[in-house]
Amino acid sequence: MMKVFVLGVPHTQTMRAFNTCAFTMKAWYQCQMLHRRGHEVIHIGVEGSDPECTENVAAISRDEWAKFYSHPGEKYYTTQTDGNYAPYQVLYASRVRAALDARLSRPWEAIIACTWGDAQIAATRAWPNLSSNRELVTATPGPNTAFSKPTLGCTSTTERKGSTGATAGTTW
């Protein structure tokens, strides 16, 4: 059995009512799939989220979230992270990090699934007791998504030097 942290996205609650957001449903289904396979699944996200998991941690209150975001109805989701949304994103990242710190004694004891990017990746950067993130297993959006810019990427323990000296790695 593995311990897996699935990070909900900052602009929605991880629940079926947000089923038109692909990143929200990615978190929802990861929780469900891994939990049903017997793994310890800890979801960290916005209060009111209801994924199938072992523990559901509210890093952000519903009221804090509602000051910036809401269900879009028939409109597009607001996914902005800069400008007026920047303080919320920083708060989200710091609270997610605090929730991870409270539940991890050794970073290599769990997998952290970053289902979206930006604030999630900021929350998983460089633990102080590590020489590098090479000891931290993080699963980030793939290289073809809008949120996986080289400046935001996390390293995973699957990275290794090949016989040619080139780095080979897997990003989920």
N, C-alpha and C positions, 0 to 999 in steps of 0.2 A: 504494500500500500504506500502510495506517495502522498505528501502534503502539497497541495496546489492552491496558490492564491490566484483568484481570478479578479482582476480589477474592472469594475464597472466604469462606464464612460461618465465624464463629469457633466455632460449636458442632458442626460436622461436618467430615469430610474430604471434599473434592470427589472423590467416586468413586461408582460405581454401587451399592455396598453401602448408600448413604444415599439411594436413589432415592425414598423416601417423604417426603423433605423438599423441598418445592417450591423453596425458595431455593437449596438445594444443586444441584438439577437445573437451575435457571436459570443458575447459574455454569457447570456442566458443558456445557450445550448452547450457551451463548454462546461458550465456548472452542472447541468443536468447529466451530460454524458459521463463526465468523470466521477460524479457522485454515484451514479448507477453502476459504475464499474468497481465501486468499493473504495475509492480514494477519499481522503480527507480533503474537502473543498471548502476554502474560506473565501467568501465573496466580500469585497470591500467596495463600497459605492455610496450612493445617495440614499438617505432614509426613505423608506417606503418601497425599496426594491424587494422583490420576493422570488429570487431564483431558488432552485432546488440545491441545497448545499448543507454542509455540516455546521457552518457558522456564517451568519450574515451580519457584517459589521457596517454600521452607518458612519462613514467618515464625515459626511456633510448632512446637516439637518435639512428637512424638506423646506423649511422657511428660508434658509440661506440659499438653497438652490433656486427657489421660486423668485428670488430677487433678480436673477439673471436669465433663467430659462423657464420653459413651460412646455406642455405638450403642444405641438404646432398645429394640431387639427389637420386641415387639408393643405397647409402651407409647408414650406421647407423648414427643416430643423435649423436652429441657430447653433452653429458650431464654432463661433468666433472664440479666439483665445487671447486676443490682444485688446488694446484700448481699454474700454470700461470693463471688459471681462477678465483682464489680466489679474487683478487682485483675487478674484474668485479662483482662478486657475492655480495661483500660488498657494492659496488656502487649501484647496483640494489636494495638491501635491504634498503639502506638509502634513496634512491629516492622514493621508494614505500612508506616508512614510512612518508616522507615529504608530499607526495600527500594525504595520509590518514589523517595526522595531519591537513592539510589545509582544509579538507572537513568534519571533525568530531569535533563537539564541546563537545559532550558527547559520549564516546565509546559505550554505550549501545543503541544508536539510530540506529545502522546499523548492518548488518551481513557481515563478511568478509570471502569470500570463498577462501581458500588457495588450489589451484588446483594441486599443485606439491609438495612442501616441502622446505627444506633448506633455501634459501634466502627469500622466502615468510614468512616462520615461524619466521625467524630472524626479519623481518619487523613488525611483529604483536606482538612481545613480550612486556610485561609489560609497559603499558602507565604510565607516571609519576604521573598522578592524580588518579590512582587506587591503592587500597591496595593490589589487586591481579588481575590476569586476569579473575577471576570468574565473573566480571562485563562485560567482553568483549566477544561477541559471535563470535567465529571463527569456520569455517568448514574446517577441515583438511583431508588429505587422510586417508583412513581407516586403521585399524590395520594390515592388511595383505599386505600393499604395501611396497616397498623397502624404501620409504622415511619417513615412520612414525616410527622413532626410539623413544624410550621414552625420550631421551635427546632433541628431537626436538619438542615434542608435545605441543600444546596449550590447555588450559582448556576452556571449553565452559560453558555457563550458564545452560546447560542441566545437568551438573553434580550435584549430590545431594547425601546426606547420606541416605542410606536405613535403614530399621528397624534393620538390623543386624549390622549397623555401617559401612558396606562396601560402597565404592563409586560406584555409578552407573552412567554411562554417555553415551552420544551419540556422535560419531564422524562421520561426513559425508565425 
